[in-house]
Amino acid sequence: MIHSNSPAFWRGTLALVIGSFMVFANVYVTQPLLPMIAQEFSISPLQASGSFTITTFTLGMSLLIYGPISDALGRRGIMLLTLIGTTLTTWCLSLVTQYEMLLVLRGIQGFFLAGLPAIAVAYLGDEYSPDALLIAVGLYISGNTLGGIGGRLIGGFVGESFGPFAAFAAMGIVSSLCLLGFYLLLPPSAHFQPKPLNLKSIQKTLLTHLTKRQLIISYLVGGLSFFIFINQYSYVTFVLEGAPYNLSAKYVGLLFLTYLSGTLGSAVSGKLAKRFNQPNIMIIGTSVFMCGSLITLGDALLAIIIGLLVNSFGFFLCHSTCSAFVSRNAGHSKASASSLYLVFYYVGASTGGFYLDPFWHYGGWETVIFGSLIILGSVLFLETRLLNHNGNSLLRGTAREL
């Protein structure tokens, strides 16, 4: 097994952080480009947003495919192949001339983007010791936040200066470099135990995970949290582009630097899990998320920025811990269990806008926050159910429980 602080630990963890950066930079590169896409193809903002939501939707649905396949065929090779597919579709996007083709390619890209998120935590569960797993998952998910920041900055700055399709070309260069680093750094699987690829067995495995109380609650926690988090960012861009802020796309892109606090939240989650019960950490993360949402109600731009920094820290603290909790409690077919978690996660991303949209039209940002707190309060309740299932003590009794 790979132990924490060993050379193999840092090589493998760095490879997955790089891969994670590449995946999420490609997912989010279109967010600051949406007004430009709408103008380029003379379509509505709602239609333009489809270039983002179709990717998260196909990504979420494809996770159901990669988890079971990797349980049968292995982890490393599938992750590598899907990153190659991601890179090729990114280059193709830089050549698009019709909106319909943009949607098709973004949908296909979502299929490829699902490979690494579906398998990465299962790879860590196979190859890393329990202590190393807790730390590595937090660092790996920090790559998600860095990718989210990087993709939006590339989209905002390159897109505003050279157009949206130049942003895809820049993303193609970045993806090619990340692919090379991933290939060179990730250690081969040494402890993977293959299972036969049987459709009935896959169905049974998925149903088994869905009947485990602690897993289904974890899936709801992750999905409902992202349901609110990512769509708050979509609506706050409209707030900042309007009066009295009147920020350009380039500066709205800088807003996503607030994800850096999420990188910190992900990184510290593993260290906290060594001392505290994981459901308690989720409760803390969601509570911080709720406090940050309230801070954004301030009129000053600084209040919005501080609130989003707090939001990001709280959300990613909860998400990193919840993801590791699923891997630890799956028992078997860990890739399938992690894939189900991410299905809920990305379906939440794709549907949260439909929930918040009536709040936005009714009363603007203030009612969006009200709607957010309703859902986050429900998430807190679910997390207390996990706490009751895992015991009520705040501190872990022994190191053996890690």
C-alpha positions, 0 to 999 in steps of 0.5 A: 500500500502507498503510505502518506509522505512517501515518494509514491504518495506525492507522485500519485496525489500530484498526478490526480491533482493535475488530472482534476485541474484539467477536468474541472478547468474544461467543465467551467471554462464556458461560464465567463464565456456565456455572454460572448456565446450568446452574442456570437450565435445570436441566442438567448442567455438561457440557450447559451447556458446550455453549453455549460449545463449539458456538460455537467449533465452528461458528465453526471450520467456517464459516471454510472458507466465508468464506475462499474467498468473500472471495477472490472477493467482497472483504474489507470488506463480508463482515466488516461483514455478519458483524459485523451478524449477530453483533450481532443474534444477541447481542440475540436471546440476551438474550431466550432462555427455553429451553436448546435455543434458546440452543444454536441461537442460539449455533451461528448466532452462531458462523457469523457470528463466523467472518467477521472472523477468516477474512478479517482477516489476508488483508485486511492481506496485501492492503492493508499493506506487509510491514513494516506487516503484521507489526506489524498482525497482532500488534496485531490479535491483541491484540484477541483477548485483550482481547475474551476478557478483556472478554467474560468480565468482562461475563459474570462481573460482569453475570451474577452481579448481574443474571443470564445474560441481562442479560449478553447484553444488555450484550454487545449494547450493546457489540457495537453500539458496536463495529460502528459503530466498525468501519464508520467506521474500516476503509479500503476495499480498494484492492489486492484482486484478485478470483478467480472463485468456483469450487467445484473451484478452491476445493477445489484451493486448499484441497488445495494449502495442505494439501500445503504442508509448512510450512503444514500444520505451522503449522496443527498448531502453532496447533491443538494449542497452543489445544487445550491453552491454552483448555481449561486455563482451563476446568479451572482454574476448577473448581480455583479454585471449590473448596477451598481457594480457594472463589472466586465466579464474579465473582472467577473472571472476574477470573482472565481478566485474565491474558490481558493478558500475551497482549496484550503477547505478541501486540503484541511478536511483530511487532517480534521478527519483524523481527529473528528467524526466525519459527519461533524465536519460536514455539519461544520462545513454546511454551517459555514456555507450558510453563514457565507450566504448571509454575508453576501447580502451586504451591499458592498462588493467586499461583503459579496467577495468575503461571503463567497470566500466563506461559502467556498471554504464551507462547501468544499470542506463538506464535499471533501469529507462527504466524498471520503465518507462514501469511499470508507463506507462503501464496503465493496465496489468503491468506484460504483459507490463514488460514481453514484455520489457524483451522479447526485452531485452533478445532477444537482449542478444541472438542476439547481438553477431551475429551483433558484430561478423563481426566487431570482425573478421574484426578489433578486439576490435576497430571495435567492439566498432565502431559497438557498438557506431552505435547502441548506437547512435540509442538508444540515438535518441529513447530516445529523442523521449521519451523525446519529448513525455513526455515533454521537461522540465528537472525537474519534475514540481510537486511531484504529477507527481512521 
